[in-house]
Amino acid sequence: MLGVLFFKVMYYIYVIYSERSNKYYVGYTQDYIKRLYEHNTSQRNVYTSKYRPWDLKAVFSCGSDVSVAVQIERFIKRQKSRKFIESLINGEGFTGILAQLVRVPQERD
């Protein structure tokens, strides 16, 4: 009998930064590398297209439940705080709903 492979979908919260406009953006995705590429190249006229180029500042694994990823993304965005986002990038403030986030090491970390 052939073995069956199960791939567990993983969701990530990512933080990108536009040095040109000095802005942060927070989102969620299954593939943060592909998503960064899309933010920098998409032909669609959306918020992030106005502030290119974007650099990846932090990525956090948040599990396999998309509703949790959405909930965390909305929580972060509702803070409307640059200082809050920078504290996440620096590895601070992981309490409450954010306690489940796990930093994903990047090549430049």
C-alpha positions as CSV (number, residue, x, y, z in Angstrom):
1,M,0.0,0.0,0.0
2,L,1.3,3.5,-0.8
3,G,1.9,5.8,2.0
4,V,-0.1,9.0,2.1
5,L,1.6,12.3,2.7
6,F,-0.3,14.9,4.6
7,F,0.9,18.5,4.4
8,K,-0.1,20.6,7.2
9,V,-0.8,24.1,6.0
10,M,1.1,26.7,8.0
11,Y,0.1,30.4,8.3
12,Y,2.5,33.2,8.9
13,I,2.2,36.8,10.1
14,Y,4.7,39.0,8.3
15,V,5.9,42.6,8.7
16,I,7.3,44.4,5.7
17,Y,8.9,47.9,5.6
18,S,9.2,50.6,3.0
19,E,12.3,52.6,3.6
20,R,11.3,55.1,0.9
21,S,8.1,56.0,2.6
22,N,9.1,54.9,6.2
23,K,6.0,52.7,6.6
24,Y,5.3,49.2,7.9
25,Y,2.7,46.8,6.7
26,V,1.4,43.7,8.5
27,G,-0.2,40.7,6.7
28,Y,-0.8,37.0,6.9
29,T,0.0,34.3,4.3
30,Q,0.9,30.7,3.7
31,D,4.0,31.7,1.7
32,Y,5.7,34.9,2.9
33,I,8.4,34.9,0.2
34,K,5.9,34.7,-2.6
35,R,3.8,37.4,-0.8
36,L,6.7,39.8,-0.5
37,Y,7.3,39.3,-4.2
38,E,3.7,40.1,-4.9
39,H,3.8,43.3,-2.8
40,N,6.8,44.5,-4.8
41,T,5.6,43.5,-8.3
42,S,1.8,43.3,-8.5
43,Q,0.1,45.4,-11.1
44,R,-2.9,45.9,-8.9
45,N,-3.4,49.4,-7.4
46,V,-3.5,48.6,-3.7
47,Y,-2.1,50.2,-0.6
48,T,1.3,48.5,-0.7
49,S,1.8,49.3,-4.4
50,K,2.1,53.0,-3.5
51,Y,5.1,52.5,-1.2
52,R,7.4,50.2,-3.0
53,P,10.0,48.7,-2.5
54,W,9.2,46.6,0.5
55,D,11.7,44.7,2.7
56,L,10.8,41.8,4.9
57,K,11.4,42.7,8.6
58,A,9.9,39.8,10.5
59,V,8.0,36.6,10.0
60,F,6.1,34.7,12.7
61,S,4.5,31.2,12.5
62,C,1.0,31.3,13.9
63,G,-0.2,27.7,13.2
64,S,-2.4,25.9,10.8
65,D,-5.8,27.7,11.4
66,V,-6.4,30.6,9.0
67,S,-9.0,32.1,11.4
68,V,-6.2,32.5,14.1
69,A,-3.9,34.1,11.5
70,V,-6.7,36.6,10.6
71,Q,-7.4,37.3,14.2
72,I,-3.8,38.0,15.0
73,E,-3.3,40.2,11.9
74,R,-6.4,42.3,12.8
75,F,-5.3,42.6,16.4
76,I,-1.9,44.0,15.3
77,K,-3.5,46.4,12.8
78,R,-6.0,47.6,15.4
79,Q,-3.2,48.8,17.6
80,K,-2.4,51.5,15.0
81,S,1.0,51.8,16.6
82,R,4.4,51.9,14.9
83,K,6.0,51.4,18.3
84,F,4.0,48.2,18.8
85,I,5.0,46.8,15.4
86,E,8.7,47.7,16.1
87,S,8.5,45.9,19.4
88,L,7.3,42.8,17.6
89,I,10.2,43.1,15.2
90,N,12.5,43.3,18.1
91,G,11.0,40.2,19.8
92,E,9.1,42.1,22.6
93,G,5.4,42.1,23.7
94,F,4.4,38.5,23.0
95,T,1.6,38.3,25.5
96,G,-2.1,37.4,25.1
97,I,-3.1,36.4,21.6
98,L,0.5,37.1,20.4
99,A,2.0,34.5,22.8
100,Q,1.5,31.8,20.3
101,L,3.7,33.5,17.6
102,V,7.0,31.9,16.9
103,R,9.7,33.9,15.1
104,V,10.8,32.4,11.8
105,P,14.6,32.8,11.3
106,Q,15.5,34.6,8.1
107,E,18.7,34.6,6.2
108,R,19.6,38.0,7.5
109,D,18.7,37.4,11.2
